[in-house]
Amino acid sequence: MTAGLKTIIYPVKDLDRAKALFSALLQVEPYADAPYYVGFKDAGQDVGLDPNGHSKGMTGPVPYWHVDDIRARLAALVAAGAEVLQDVQDVGGGRLIASAKDADGNLIGLLQDA
């Protein structure tokens, strides 16, 4: 089961420029501001900026489906023909993420909170 799409991560090359752009767009300050990730919360959405996204295979923004069992959902995607791009990884505070690519090259992110 999913709780829907609540997070989108943008791969960025210039973190400072992207942070200024999204601050102007969302009119909020980031809740997380580190050299490896900047995150904003607005209108129930989590918008992240990942300066390492391109090197991880991100070709554009990746929507993340919030799930209650990330390993089961990732296994179901693989069984349905998806390719794992990033296996389950703890990104801090017990938050787990993973990503896969479907047969058309679309990226699918999965996120499970602790």
For each residue, the residues with C-beta under 8 A, 3 or more apart:
1: 67 68
2: 65 66 67 73
3: 6 66 67 68
4: 65 66
5: 8 63 64 65 66
6: 3 44 45 46 64 66 111
7: 45 46 47 48 63 64 66 109 111
8: 5 45 46 47 48 61 62 63 64
9: 48 49 50 53 58 61 62 64 109
10: 18 47 48 49 50 53 60 61
11: 50 51 52 53 54 56 58 59 60 61 62
12: 15 17 18 49 50 51 53
13: 51 54
14: 17 18
15: 12 18 19 35 38 49 51
16: 19 20
17: 12 14 20 21
18: 10 12 14 15 21 22 38 49
19: 15 16 22 23 30 33 38 49
20: 16 17 23 24
21: 17 18 24 25
22: 18 19 25 26 38 40 47 49
23: 19 20 26 27 28 29 30 40
24: 20 21 27
25: 21 22
26: 22 23 40 42 47
27: 23 24
28: 23 40 41 42
29: 23 40
30: 19 23 33 38 39 40
31: 39 40 41
32: 37 38 39 48
33: 19 30 38 39
34: 37 38
35: 15 51
36: 50 51 52
37: 32 34 48 49 50 51
38: 15 18 19 22 30 32 33 34 48 49
39: 30 31 32 33 46 47 48 49
40: 22 23 26 28 29 30 31 46 47 48
41: 28 31 45 46 47
42: 26 28 45 47
43:
44: 6
45: 6 7 8 41 42
46: 6 7 8 39 40 41
47: 7 8 10 22 26 39 40 41 42
48: 7 8 9 10 32 37 38 39 40
49: 9 10 12 15 18 19 22 37 38 39
50: 9 10 11 12 36 37 53 56 58
51: 11 12 13 15 35 36 37
52: 11 36 55 56
53: 9 10 11 12 50 56 58 62
54: 11 13 58 59
55: 52
56: 11 50 52 53 85 86
57: 85 86 99 101 107
58: 9 11 50 53 54 62 107
59: 11 54 105 107
60: 10 11 107
61: 8 9 10 11
62: 8 9 11 53 58 99 107 108 109
63: 5 7 8 108 109
64: 5 6 7 8 9 97 109 110 111
65: 2 4 5 73 108 109 110 111
66: 2 3 4 5 6 7 111 112 113
67: 1 2 3 70 73 110 111 112
68: 1 3 112
69: 72 73 112
70: 67 73 74 88 96 97 98 110 111 112
71: 74 75 88
72: 69 75 76
73: 2 65 67 69 70 76 77 110
74: 70 71 77 78 84 87 88 98 100 110
75: 71 72 78 79
76: 72 73 79 80
77: 73 74 80 82 100 102 108 110
78: 74 75 81 82 83 84 100
79: 75 76
80: 76 77
81: 78 102 103
82: 77 78 100 101 102 103 108
83: 78 100 101
84: 74 78 87 98 99 100
85: 56 57 99 100 101 107
86: 56 57 89 97 98 99
87: 74 84 98
88: 70 71 74 96 97 98
89: 86 96 97 98
90: 94 95 96
91: 95 96 97
92: 95
93: 114
94: 90 113 114
95: 90 91 92 111 112 113 114
96: 70 88 89 90 91 111 112
97: 64 70 86 88 89 91 109 110 111 112
98: 70 74 84 86 87 88 89 109 110
99: 57 62 84 85 86 107 108 109 110
100: 74 77 78 82 83 84 85 107 108 110
101: 57 82 83 85 105 106 107 108
102: 77 81 82 105 106 108
103: 81 82
104:
105: 59 101 102
106: 101 102
107: 57 58 59 60 62 85 99 100 101
108: 62 63 65 77 82 99 100 101 102
109: 7 9 62 63 64 65 97 98 99
110: 64 65 67 70 73 74 77 97 98 99 100
111: 6 7 64 65 66 67 70 95 96 97
112: 66 67 68 69 70 95 96 97
113: 66 94 95
114: 93 94 95
